[in-house]
Amino acid sequence: MKNTITIRNDVSRDVVLSQISRLNLDKPWDVTISPHRKKRSLGQNNLYHEWVGLIANHTGHSHDEVHEWCKEEFLPPRTVVIDGKTREYRSTAGLSTGEMATYMDRVSAFAGSDLGLFLPAPEMTDASGAPITVIGGG
């Protein structure tokens, strides 16, 4: 059983302390406390996948191909060792909002400089206030 609680105030801290005090001490428990880390936002994720679709359409590759290529190109590898076998992988799933913003900046810079494809920023709207989904390029 894993339970993650974000402590934001005295009440939530007291809830955690109460849960710890009720632990069955017939077995050992691991308790980890770390600073809260805000994960990538749904808006970031949606915009990123819109960008991947635009890049895929521009290059003739599939969405999955572009997503995998961008992860390989712009994310540092994470290493997992199981049974002495080492594997590296790259994933956007565990990125914080800041890390996702940095990653998206790299993808956007690449699309603009290498592909001539200018990707919409989250705040871009037309004169009526409607979101812009595609901006020139090519």
Backbone as JSON, one array per atom type, in Angstrom:
{
  "sequence": "MKNTITIRNDVSRDVVLSQISRLNLDKPWDVTISPHRKKRSLGQNNLYHEWVGLIANHTGHSHDEVHEWCKEEFLPPRTVVIDGKTREYRSTAGLSTGEMATYMDRVSAFAGSDLGLFLPAPEMTDASGAPITVIGGG",
  "N": [[0.84, -1.18, 0.0], [0.62, 2.14, -0.92], [0.58, 5.47, -0.03], [0.12, 8.73, -0.8], [0.27, 11.94, 0.44], [-0.31, 15.34, 0.2], [0.97, 17.87, 2.09], [-0.35, 20.81, 3.08], [-1.15, 22.53, 5.01], [-1.84, 23.06, 8.58], [-3.91, 21.28, 9.22], [-3.79, 19.17, 7.29], [-1.24, 18.26, 7.89], [-1.67, 17.29, 10.48], [-3.39, 15.18, 9.9], [-1.66, 13.41, 8.61], [0.17, 12.86, 10.7], [-1.58, 11.61, 12.47], [-2.25, 9.32, 10.99], [0.23, 8.06, 10.89], [0.61, 7.52, 13.6], [-1.2, 5.49, 13.97], [-0.2, 3.27, 12.69], [0.4, -0.2, 12.24], [2.71, -1.67, 14.17], [3.78, -4.17, 14.02], [5.05, -4.81, 11.79], [7.66, -3.45, 9.71], [7.73, -0.05, 8.43], [8.17, 2.16, 5.66], [8.7, 5.54, 5.5], [8.57, 8.38, 3.62], [9.49, 11.7, 3.21], [9.2, 14.49, 1.23], [9.8, 17.53, -0.64], [6.93, 18.99, -2.18], [6.2, 18.42, -5.56], [5.08, 19.83, -8.36], [3.43, 18.27, -10.96], [3.57, 18.04, -14.59], [1.23, 20.07, -16.33], [-2.19, 19.54, -17.38], [-2.91, 21.21, -19.47], [-0.38, 21.83, -20.56], [0.35, 19.27, -21.44], [-1.67, 18.73, -23.33], [-1.21, 20.81, -25.22], [1.43, 20.17, -25.99], [1.01, 17.66, -27.26], [-0.6, 18.53, -29.34], [1.31, 20.04, -30.71], [3.08, 17.97, -31.43], [1.47, 16.6, -33.22], [1.24, 18.57, -35.25], [3.93, 18.74, -36.08], [4.23, 16.11, -36.95], [2.42, 16.05, -39.13], [3.68, 17.94, -40.75], [6.15, 16.74, -41.31], [5.54, 14.23, -42.28], [5.65, 12.02, -40.72], [4.47, 9.67, -38.19], [2.41, 10.45, -35.32], [3.29, 9.07, -33.01], [5.91, 8.4, -33.8], [7.12, 10.95, -33.98], [6.8, 11.87, -31.35], [8.37, 9.97, -29.91], [10.86, 10.47, -31.1], [11.33, 13.15, -30.35], [11.49, 12.88, -27.54], [13.82, 11.32, -27.34], [15.64, 13.1, -28.44], [15.53, 15.47, -26.89], [15.19, 15.01, -24.13], [16.81, 14.05, -21.07], [18.24, 10.81, -20.42], [16.73, 8.31, -18.33], [17.71, 5.88, -16.02], [17.24, 2.44, -15.46], [17.84, -0.37, -13.51], [17.44, -3.74, -13.48], [17.72, -6.86, -12.15], [20.43, -6.87, -12.76], [20.46, -5.96, -15.36], [20.67, -3.21, -17.38], [18.7, -0.54, -18.46], [17.81, 2.24, -20.47], [15.51, 4.9, -20.58], [13.21, 7.39, -21.77], [10.86, 9.77, -20.74], [7.95, 11.81, -20.69], [6.06, 11.78, -18.78], [6.63, 11.96, -15.97], [7.54, 14.54, -15.62], [8.03, 17.73, -14.07], [6.11, 20.83, -13.97], [7.85, 22.9, -14.66], [10.03, 21.49, -15.82], [8.69, 20.34, -17.97], [8.02, 22.65, -19.36], [10.57, 23.55, -20.13], [11.34, 21.41, -21.78], [9.36, 21.63, -23.77], [10.03, 24.15, -24.78], [12.42, 23.5, -26.06], [11.52, 21.72, -28.03], [9.87, 23.43, -29.5], [11.73, 25.36, -30.36], [13.35, 23.78, -32.01], [11.44, 23.01, -33.97], [10.88, 25.49, -35.14], [13.45, 26.48, -35.97], [14.74, 24.35, -37.36], [12.78, 23.12, -38.92], [11.23, 25.14, -39.92], [8.73, 25.54, -38.94], [6.37, 27.09, -37.13], [5.19, 26.91, -33.98], [2.1, 27.13, -32.14], [1.84, 29.21, -29.29], [0.66, 28.9, -25.89], [-0.79, 31.21, -25.21], [-1.51, 32.43, -27.58], [-3.82, 34.08, -29.61], [-6.36, 34.94, -32.02], [-7.69, 38.02, -33.52], [-10.31, 37.95, -32.65], [-10.17, 36.64, -30.32], [-10.15, 33.94, -30.41], [-8.44, 30.81, -30.13], [-5.3, 30.32, -31.8], [-4.44, 27.76, -33.92], [-2.65, 26.91, -35.84], [0.29, 28.28, -37.16], [1.71, 29.76, -39.83], [4.79, 28.79, -41.53], [7.07, 26.38, -42.98]],
  "CA": [[0.0, 0.0, 0.0], [1.34, 3.41, -0.98], [-0.34, 6.59, 0.16], [0.81, 10.02, -0.9], [-0.54, 13.05, 0.92], [0.36, 16.64, 0.11], [0.73, 18.67, 3.29], [-0.46, 22.22, 2.71], [-1.52, 23.34, 6.18], [-1.81, 22.34, 9.85], [-4.88, 20.19, 9.21], [-3.27, 18.03, 6.53], [-0.11, 17.73, 8.65], [-2.23, 16.52, 11.58], [-3.91, 13.94, 9.33], [-0.51, 12.54, 8.39], [0.66, 12.43, 12.01], [-2.56, 10.67, 13.0], [-2.1, 8.05, 10.26], [1.49, 7.43, 11.34], [0.44, 7.02, 14.97], [-2.05, 4.29, 13.93], [0.44, 2.19, 11.94], [0.64, -1.46, 12.93], [4.16, -1.77, 14.3], [4.21, -5.56, 13.93], [5.89, -4.87, 10.59], [8.31, -2.14, 9.48], [7.16, 0.85, 7.44], [9.03, 3.19, 5.1], [8.02, 6.82, 5.39], [9.42, 9.32, 2.89], [8.97, 13.07, 3.16], [9.94, 15.28, 0.25], [9.06, 18.72, -1.08], [5.93, 18.75, -3.21], [6.64, 18.73, -6.91], [3.92, 19.9, -9.24], [3.63, 17.57, -12.22], [3.17, 18.78, -15.78], [-0.2, 20.36, -16.33], [-2.99, 18.98, -18.47], [-2.78, 22.15, -20.58], [0.93, 21.6, -21.19], [0.31, 17.99, -22.13], [-2.52, 18.88, -24.53], [-0.51, 21.64, -26.2], [2.56, 19.39, -26.5], [0.54, 16.67, -28.23], [-1.0, 19.29, -30.54], [2.56, 20.33, -31.43], [3.58, 16.73, -32.03], [0.63, 16.38, -34.4], [1.63, 19.53, -36.29], [5.23, 18.31, -36.59], [3.99, 14.87, -37.7], [1.81, 16.43, -40.42], [4.68, 18.68, -41.52], [7.26, 15.87, -41.71], [5.07, 12.97, -42.86], [5.83, 10.92, -39.75], [3.32, 9.47, -37.31], [2.44, 11.12, -34.02], [4.15, 8.29, -32.12], [7.3, 8.55, -34.24], [7.61, 12.29, -33.6], [6.88, 11.9, -29.88], [9.55, 9.19, -29.5], [12.06, 11.18, -31.57], [11.53, 14.33, -29.49], [11.97, 12.43, -26.23], [15.23, 10.91, -27.51], [16.46, 14.26, -28.79], [15.49, 16.6, -25.96], [15.11, 14.63, -22.71], [17.91, 13.22, -20.57], [17.78, 9.44, -20.15], [16.59, 7.78, -16.97], [18.28, 4.54, -16.03], [16.63, 1.43, -14.59], [18.6, -1.62, -13.47], [16.67, -4.85, -12.92], [18.42, -8.13, -12.27], [21.72, -6.62, -13.39], [20.28, -5.49, -16.73], [20.46, -1.77, -17.39], [17.95, 0.0, -19.59], [17.55, 3.67, -20.42], [14.26, 5.33, -21.2], [12.88, 8.81, -21.66], [9.42, 9.91, -20.6], [7.44, 13.12, -20.27], [5.02, 11.57, -17.76], [7.02, 12.38, -14.63], [8.15, 15.87, -15.61], [7.36, 18.82, -13.37], [5.66, 21.85, -14.92], [9.05, 23.6, -15.14], [10.76, 20.6, -16.72], [7.89, 20.21, -19.19], [8.16, 23.92, -20.08], [11.9, 23.53, -20.75], [11.27, 20.43, -22.87], [8.54, 22.21, -24.84], [10.84, 25.21, -25.39], [13.39, 22.85, -26.96], [10.77, 21.19, -29.18], [9.42, 24.58, -30.28], [12.9, 25.95, -31.01], [13.71, 22.87, -33.09], [10.45, 23.1, -35.04], [11.05, 26.76, -35.82], [14.75, 26.68, -36.63], [15.12, 23.27, -38.27], [11.69, 22.74, -39.83], [10.51, 26.31, -40.39], [7.36, 25.36, -38.48], [6.19, 27.88, -35.92], [4.14, 26.28, -33.19], [1.35, 28.1, -31.35], [2.07, 29.3, -27.85], [-0.64, 28.77, -25.22], [-1.53, 32.47, -25.11], [-1.76, 33.01, -28.9], [-5.2, 34.13, -30.06], [-6.56, 35.87, -33.12], [-8.32, 39.28, -33.13], [-11.59, 37.68, -31.98], [-9.9, 35.95, -29.06], [-10.13, 32.5, -30.63], [-7.07, 30.28, -30.15], [-4.67, 30.05, -33.09], [-3.95, 26.39, -33.86], [-1.53, 26.73, -36.76], [0.87, 29.54, -37.6], [2.66, 29.65, -40.95], [5.9, 27.85, -41.54], [7.3, 25.66, -44.23]],
  "C": [[0.88, 1.24, 0.0], [0.31, 4.52, -0.88], [0.46, 7.87, 0.12], [-0.16, 11.11, -0.49], [0.29, 14.32, 0.77], [-0.03, 17.46, 1.33], [0.77, 20.13, 2.89], [-0.74, 23.14, 3.9], [-1.47, 22.47, 7.44], [-2.75, 21.13, 9.84], [-4.33, 18.97, 8.48], [-2.04, 17.43, 7.23], [-0.61, 16.85, 9.8], [-2.81, 15.19, 11.11], [-2.77, 12.94, 9.14], [0.01, 12.0, 9.72], [-0.28, 11.41, 12.65], [-2.44, 9.31, 12.31], [-0.84, 7.32, 10.7], [1.31, 6.83, 12.73], [-0.4, 5.74, 15.01], [-1.42, 3.13, 13.16], [0.63, 0.96, 12.83], [2.15, -1.68, 12.97], [4.65, -3.2, 14.38], [5.07, -5.78, 12.68], [6.51, -3.5, 10.38], [7.61, -1.37, 8.37], [8.25, 1.78, 6.93], [8.2, 4.46, 4.97], [9.0, 7.78, 4.72], [8.74, 10.68, 2.88], [9.84, 13.85, 2.18], [9.13, 16.51, -0.12], [8.08, 18.35, -2.19], [6.46, 19.22, -4.56], [5.42, 18.69, -7.83], [4.24, 19.24, -10.57], [3.14, 18.42, -13.38], [1.66, 18.97, -15.77], [-0.89, 19.7, -17.51], [-2.91, 19.88, -19.7], [-1.47, 22.0, -21.32], [0.89, 20.33, -22.01], [-0.52, 18.08, -23.41], [-1.82, 19.68, -25.61], [0.67, 20.89, -26.82], [2.09, 18.39, -27.56], [-0.05, 17.32, -29.48], [0.23, 19.59, -31.39], [3.09, 19.1, -32.13], [2.77, 16.41, -33.28], [0.98, 17.3, -35.55], [2.97, 19.13, -36.92], [5.07, 17.04, -37.42], [3.4, 15.18, -39.08], [2.84, 17.11, -41.33], [5.76, 17.76, -42.09], [6.83, 14.57, -42.38], [5.29, 11.77, -41.96], [4.57, 10.79, -38.9], [3.5, 10.26, -36.02], [3.41, 10.4, -33.09], [5.63, 8.42, -32.5], [7.88, 9.89, -33.81], [7.76, 12.38, -32.1], [8.12, 11.16, -29.39], [10.84, 9.9, -29.91], [12.35, 12.37, -30.67], [12.04, 13.94, -28.11], [13.45, 12.05, -26.3], [16.14, 12.11, -27.72], [16.59, 15.28, -27.66], [15.37, 16.26, -24.48], [16.33, 13.84, -22.29], [17.39, 11.81, -20.27], [17.64, 9.19, -18.65], [17.03, 6.33, -17.04], [17.55, 3.65, -15.03], [17.49, 0.18, -14.68], [17.74, -2.66, -12.77], [17.43, -6.13, -13.2], [19.74, -7.97, -13.03], [21.64, -6.11, -14.82], [19.89, -4.02, -16.7], [19.72, -1.35, -18.65], [17.79, 1.5, -19.38], [16.22, 3.94, -21.09], [14.1, 6.82, -21.01], [11.36, 8.92, -21.63], [9.07, 11.33, -20.19], [6.5, 12.99, -19.08], [5.4, 12.1, -16.37], [7.6, 13.77, -14.54], [7.34, 16.84, -14.76], [6.9, 19.85, -14.4], [6.85, 22.62, -15.49], [9.85, 22.77, -16.12], [10.01, 20.44, -18.05], [8.01, 21.49, -20.02], [9.51, 23.98, -20.8], [11.92, 22.59, -21.95], [10.5, 21.02, -24.06], [9.27, 23.37, -25.52], [11.82, 24.63, -26.4], [12.7, 22.33, -28.22], [10.36, 22.35, -30.09], [10.58, 25.23, -31.04], [13.35, 25.09, -32.2], [12.74, 23.01, -34.28], [10.63, 24.39, -35.83], [12.34, 26.86, -36.6], [15.07, 25.6, -37.66], [14.04, 22.94, -39.3], [10.98, 23.94, -40.44], [9.04, 26.26, -40.0], [7.21, 26.09, -37.16], [4.96, 27.39, -35.18], [3.41, 27.31, -32.33], [1.73, 28.05, -29.88], [0.71, 29.26, -27.16], [-1.46, 30.05, -25.24], [-1.86, 33.08, -26.47], [-3.23, 32.92, -29.28], [-5.28, 35.08, -31.25], [-7.31, 37.1, -32.61], [-9.64, 39.07, -32.39], [-11.41, 37.01, -30.63], [-9.9, 34.43, -29.19], [-8.69, 32.0, -30.68], [-6.58, 30.04, -31.57], [-4.1, 28.63, -32.99], [-2.78, 26.13, -34.79], [-1.03, 28.1, -37.19], [1.89, 29.22, -38.67], [3.71, 28.58, -40.86], [6.07, 27.26, -42.91], [8.02, 26.49, -45.16]]
}
